[in-house]
Amino acid sequence: ANGHGFVIVTGHCGNWEWLNLALGAAGFPLTVAAREVYDPRINETIIRLRARFGGGTALRGREAAQRLVRALRNGGGIGLLIDQDIDAPGVFTEFFGRPAWTPIGAAALAAKTGAWLIPAFAARQSDGTMTIRIEPAIAAPARDAGSAAEARVTARLTNAIEGQIRREPSQWVWMHRRWRRQPGSGEVVWRWPVSSPDETIAVAGALECPGNLSAGSR
């Protein structure tokens, strides 16, 4: 990423921990946001594995956001999973045709630091190998663009996760109650692609991909 901070955005698809290790082995260690595992022994093992290639773990809590911001401002990468309905600031996005509460942290951190947003996934293959899919980078919402710009970007990231699930439906964590919360009267549900031509024009400039990260890869 040439010293530019970046956010790897993924879902509970395939093996997201393997994605973190693969990127670290390739020279792009991540600080990943995660919650503490219930068993301290397992938790310690997971944190140690994440650090194998220089990565780190920012456990949910008061200091997690500061640690993630610091990593981005230092030109590093962080990893976030945004495909679950958790107790975190978010917006409703369209996910498989239904509203789903989606954490907005990835877009908010990008807006705060100027970091690129990069959807990426690790999928298991029938021969036991893993395939990494890295999608085109999305530029951060402008810092002064407001919450609507962050919501649109979150909808775009959700659309990328839906695309991966459609490619590999057996590898997503379907047992999670993804659509548990539903919007109340008057609440906005953000969609991507946008449906209004005027909205498309307004979003286009804010979401232009950086040239050196504009092509996906396997």
Buried (B, 14 or more C-beta within 10 A) or exposed (E): BEEBBBBBBBBBBBBBBBBBBBBBEEEBBBBBBBEBBEEEEEBEEBBEBBEEBBBBBBBBEEEBBEBBBBBBEEEBBBBBBBBBBBEBEBBBBBBEEEBBBBBBBBBBBBBBBBBBBBBBBBBBEEEEEBEBBBBBBBBBBEEEBEBBBBBBBBBBBBBBBBEBBEEBEEBBBEEEEBEEEEEEEEEEBBBBEBEEEEBEEBBEEBBEBBEEBEEEEE
